[in-house]
């Protein structure tokens, strides 16, 4: 085995997500097993939160720093924090920098002045041309650019063209550790009990932050006649208001009251642990307008929920033929397919098993980690 293949990889990982969801979910699967593959992660998080609490629980070293973006008004602030992060990274002898979201990538401009190491950027949204010009032009481009799905990559190519060569772009699907996530079957019963939902109810669920792009109002529109027609069904929405979109959150509650759904629809608010919710849900519905991956859909599949969804960017790529995907905005067909699962227990049971099988066969986080390590080694 070559020296390069056995060289320890010590990664400074920057994230702007303090929660245990979305961009940090896969880190829960990577961190505990990375060392057996010769990799150590040294994360920097913006503030104390669920993610740092989890890092404390596994005694994993980390640094808290706000990672401020470059600003002409406050250039010294970014430089000061960049030097602080670089000094901490040098203490741990890191030899590679990984921006877990492209939002924090611009901070690495200042960071690389103090820490001249190869750089990987993981893109989490569809990119705009203006951002790419600002972040990646000339010598600002990373040594590797990662996409969460081929759909996201294809949709962003016009924006990224001329800035980042195709040969250093890679699709790295998100994933889950299926030995950990999706195994707690009793959690679903507990969830129903805590929210006073009879265990025999067929639960139709949706989970997302309350933003208009998630089209949660369309979810309510679709399920309203179904809930009134089928007493065996109950709906639940996990999520809460987002700064700047408080009016949208209020409108959802207003719609529910106008449709007299008080005893048929449950709003849970933000859930720090999403698995009990997913374990309780029989039919998971995604009405999101655009997802660059669709982590909530994968989490539902991992908990054996049948999936009915809008195509929503990359959702079709995740679900494939293991669920029902309709064109975004097609509420008629969305309703029809949900109804077919409510009224056919055998079809519902088969859909649950098919969803779980696809999740475990195609989105194992260990597979993603091994591919990521290959990318790291090529760079180093």
N, C-alpha and C positions, 0 to 999 in steps of 0.2 A: 504494500500500500504506500502511496506517495506521501511526502510530507504535507502537501496541500490537502490531501484527503483526511489527514489526522489532525491538522491544525485546529486548535480550539477557536470557535467563533464566538466572540463576545459582542453582543448587539446592544447598542443604545437605542431603545424603542421609545419614540415620542408619540403621545396620544393626547388629544384634547377632550377625551371622553372620560369623565369621572365615574360613570355608571357601569353596571354589569349588564350591558345590552349592546346590540348592534356591533360596533367595531371592536369592542373588548370581549364579546362572548367567546370568540375563537381563541383568545389568549388564555382563557381558563383551561382549554384543552392542550394548548401548546406548552405553556410554562412548566407544568409538573413533569413532562416527559422529555423536554428538549435536551437536558444534559446527557441523557443516554445516547444521543446522536451527536454529541460534541458541541452543543450550542448552549449559551447562557444569555438570557435576556435581562437587561437592566432598564426597566421602564421609568419614564418621567411622566407624571400625571399633573393636570392643572390645579387640582385641589383635592382635599379629603372627600371621600365618597364611598360608594359601594365597592368600586374597584380597588381602592387603596385598603379598604377594610378586608377584602378578600386576600390581598397581598400580605397583609399583616397576619391573617389566619394561617397562611402557609409559610410564614417567615421568609418572605421573598424581599430582597432589598429593592427600594425604589426611592425616587426623589420627587418632591412636590415643587413645581415651578409653573407659573402661568403661561410660559412660552409666548410672549407678546410678539405680534407680527411687526415687521419693519414699518416705521412711520417717520415721515419727514419732520413731524412736529415733535416727536419724542425718540430720536435715534439712539440716545444714550441708554434708554430703558431696555431696548432690545439687546444692545451690545452687552450691557451689564448682566442680563439674564443668560445670554449665550455663553459668556465666560464662566458663569457659575455652573451651568450644565456641563460645559466642556471640562472644567476642573474635576467635577464629580465623575465624569466618564473616564478621565485619565486615571483616576484612582482605581477604577475597575478594569483598566487596560482594555477598553473596548477597541475593536478593530473594524467596526461597521456601524453605520447609522441607518435606522429604519423609521420613516415617518408613517405611522399607522393610518393616518388620514392625510389627504393632500392639503387640507386646511392648515396643517402645521408645517408643511413643507417650506414655505417662505422663511420661517424662523431659522431653517438650517443654513441659509445664506450667511447669516452672522455666525452661526455655530461653526461652520466649516472654516471660518477665519482662524478659529482657535483649535479646531479639531479636524485635521485634514485626513478624513477617512472616506471610503466609498459610501455611497448613499443610495438607499432604496426608498421609493415612494409608492404607497398603496392608495390608489384612487378610489373614492367612495361615492362619488356622484357623477352625473354626466357633466363633462367639462365644457366650459365656455372658452371661446377663442381668446377673449381678453385676459382671462386668468392664465391661460397657457403662455401667452406672450410675456406676461409679467413674471411668471414663476419659472418658466423653463427655457427662455430664449438664451441662445449662446452657451456660455459655459455654466449656465445655471441648471442645465438638464441633469437628471439623476443618472446613476449607473444602471439602474433597472427601474422600470415603471410597471406596477402590478395593477391588474383589473380584477374585479370580483366576478365578472361574467363576460362572455363573448358579446352579448347584446350591448352591454355598457361600452365595451371596447369599440364595437362597430359604430355606435351612436356618437362616439367622441372623436372619431378619426379625423373629421374635417377640422375640428378645433385644434387637435394636437399635431396635425400635419406640419412638417418643416421644423418642428421643435424637438421632437423625440423620435429617433429612428425606430422603425418597426422591429428590428432585430433585438432591441433591448426591452420590448414590451412583452409581458407575459400575463396570461389569464390564470388567476389563482382563486378558485372558488372558496367561499367561506364553508365552514363545516362545524360539526359537533362531535364531542366525545360521547358515543352512544352507550358506553359503559356507565356514564354518569348522568347524562341528560336523557329523559324519556323512560326511565326505569321505575320511577316511584308511582306505581299505579294507585295507591291509596290516597295520594295527594289530591286527586280529582274529587273523590268522595268528601274529603275534608273541606275542599273549596266550596262544594255545593252546600254543605252543612253550614259553613261560616256565612254564606250569603243567602241562606234560607231558601235554597232552590231544591225542590224534591228530587231525590236521587233518580227517580224513574223518568224524569224529563229528558227529552232530546234537546241538547244544548247547542245553539247556533251562536258562534262567537266571532268577534273581530277584535284586533289589538293593534293600536297605533297611537302616536301622538295626535292630538286634535288639531290638525292643520287642514285647510280646504283641499290640498292636493291628495289627501287620503280619502276624500269623498265619503266620509262616514255618514253623511246625510243620505247618500244613496243606499247605503247598507240599511239604514232605518226605513227608508222608503220601500225597499224590497221586502223586508221581513214583516212589516206591519200587517198586510193582509194575511200572510202565512200564520202569524201568531194568533190572529183573530179566528182563523179557520181551523187551525189544528191545536187543540188544547194541550196535546202532549209535548208541544214545543215551547221552549223558553229561549230568550236571547240575552247575551251578555257582551258588554263592550269594555275592554281594558284599555286604559289610557287616560290622559288628562290634558288640561289646558297648556298651551305653549305661549310663551311671552310674545306679544304682538298679535296673537290670534285668540284673545280672550272672548271676543264677540262670537267667534265661530263655536267655541265650546258652549257658550250660553244658548246659541241657536239650536244645538243638538238636544239639550234638555227641554227646550221649548217645543220642539217637534214631537218629542216623546210624550209630553203631556197633552199636546193637542190631539195626538193619535190614541190617547187613553191606554198607554202601554205601561202604566205604573206597576202592575202586577205581572207583567210579561217580559219586561226588559230591565236588566240590571246594569248600572254603571258602577264599575269597581274602583275607578280612579287609577292612579299610577301604581303599578305593582313592581316591587323590587325583585321579587322572584316570580317569573312568568310561568314556570313549569306547572304548578298546581292548576292554574287557569287552563293551560293547554291540555292537561290530563283530563279536565272536566268536560272540555268541548268535544262534541261529536262531529259537528260540521264547522270547519273554519272557513270564513269568508274574507277575501281580500278585495277591497274596492279601490286600492291605491292607484293613482293615475300613473305613477312611475316609480319603480324600484330598480336600483342598480344590482340588487341581488334578490332580496326577499327573505330576510332572516326569520321573520315571524312565520312565514309560510313553512320554512324548513322545520322550525321548532314545533309547529302543529303536526307536521308529518311524522316527526320523531316521536310524538306522543300518540300516534295512531288516530289522528283526526282526519276525516275525509275533507278534501279541499275543493272549494268552488271559488273561482277568482277571475278578476279582470286580468287581461294579458299583462298590463302594467309594467312595461319595460321588460325586465328579466324574469318575471314570475313564471312565464311559460317555459323558460329555460330550466328553472328549478323543478317545476311540477311535471313537465312533459306529458306523458299519457297516464300518469299516476293520479290524476285528478281531472276536474273539468275547468277549462279555461275559456272564457268568452271574450269578445272584443271589449275594450274599455268603454264603459258607458252603456253597454247592452243590458239594461236592467231586466228586460223581459226574459231573456234566456238565463240570466243569473237566477231569477226567481224560479223559473221552470226546473232548473237542475237542483236547486235546494229542496224544492217540493218533492222531487222524485226520491230524494234520500230520506226525507221525513216519512214518506208513505211506504217505503220499501225497506224493511229491516235487513233483509238479506243483501240487497244492493249496498246499503250503508256499511254493513260489516265487511263486505268485500273491498269497498273503497278505502276503508281504514287500513286494511292489511296491505293493499297495493301502495298506499302512500308511505307507510312505514318501510316497506321493502325498498322503494326507490331512495328514500332518505339514507338508509344505512348502506346501500350499495354504491351510491354516487357521491356522498357528501361527508365522508369520514374525515375529521380534522387531522388525523395522523397522516393521511395521504397528502393533504395540503402542506403540512409541516415538512414532510420529506421533499416535496417539490420546492418549497421555499429554501430549504437548506442547499439544494442543488444550485439554485440561483445565487445564493450567498457564495458558495464555493467557486462558482464560475467568475464572480466579481473579484474575489480575493486572490 
